[in-house]
Amino acid sequence: MKKCMAAILAAAAAVMLASCGTPDNEPVSAPEDGWTGEKLSKRFCISGEAVGFPCKLDELKKEFEIEDGSDEIEEGYYFLNTGGKSIGTVCDSDGNGKTEVLHLLATDDIKTAPISINGVTLGSTQDKAEELLGGIFMRRDDGFIITVKADDLIVSVSGNDKDGVKMMDIRTKE
């Protein structure tokens, strides 16, 4: 009787875990019918922690030095720096503390960043980006661009065969 009850409890626990789905900070294959904005935005992570997009500037401050770029770009734009070097920009045009645009660009010195969307980050291979993002794929010479339009969220990554993803652009539609 005890063995039977233990087996039933183990089976029930397995069913409960399976019904919860994959945690938002763990990558999944792109849905065959495409992403919804809500599902894809939940898979935006900083240092492996799912924070969602748009994210708060304060969440980015945990990993980046944020420098006001208003003088060089326009009001509400900030440079994301790491180790004193710029790796991207972020926009909070309405000043509410939430980002509308995040743009990362790998350099010769900085090849990766602690930002991912469904497991895709700077340096990810083309195959990984295609599998995890889906979307529209374009190839030019040894370069590629993948764009996902999911409701009010647009994600675009580009790169080349040698370096993988070199640019990430994540934005909400205006």
Buried (B, 14 or more C-beta within 10 A) or exposed (E): EEEEEEEEEEEEEEEEEEEEEEEBBEBBEBEEEBBBBEBBBBBBBBEEEBBBBBBBBEBBEEBBBBEEBEEEEEEBBBBBBBEEEBBBBBBBEEEEEBBBBBBBBBEEEBBBBBBBBBBBBBBBBBEBBBBBBBBEEEEEEEBBBBBBBBBBBBBBBBBBEEBBBBBBBBBBEE
